[in-house]
């Protein structure tokens, strides 16, 4: 098994997943959980995503958000929105959505400045 270096951004990437799971499993204040997810997502976007990775990251983030939203909006699983799994999906959407939003803003601003 290859040993790798784990930088701060990688730890925060894993932190998004862990906080999303803990926030869904335990009765916690959603505002605090969402704030922690937002901070982790911002750190991932600023520290971890490089220019050559932006397009791939945005495609992957968009696909993830669309899939999670589709699971939440399926009519047969209407009660899923308020279940722990639904809360987990919402938490993941927030954490990775903020990371994707910041990367998209950076890409759009760079495209605007190049012209």
JORASUL-V661056 format. One record per backbone hydrogen bond with DSSP energy under -0.5 kcal/mol. CO is the residue of the C=O (numbers start at 1). NH is the residue of the N-H. If there is no record, write none. Layout:
CO NH
CO NH
This chain:
5 7
7 11
8 12
9 13
10 14
11 15
12 16
13 17
14 18
15 19
16 20
17 21
18 22
19 23
20 24
21 25
22 26
26 28
28 30
29 33
30 34
31 35
32 36
33 37
34 38
35 39
36 40
37 41
38 42
39 43
40 44
41 45
42 46
43 47
44 48
44 49
48 50
50 53
50 54
51 54
53 57
54 58
55 59
56 60
57 61
58 62
59 63
60 64
61 65
62 66
63 67
64 68
65 69
66 70
67 71
68 72
69 73
70 74
71 74
74 77
75 78
77 80
78 81
79 82
80 83
80 86
83 87
84 88
85 89
86 90
87 91
88 92
89 93
90 94
91 95
92 96
93 97
94 98
95 99
96 100
97 101
98 102
99 103
100 104
101 105
102 106
103 107
104 108
105 109
106 110
107 111
108 112
109 113
110 114
111 115
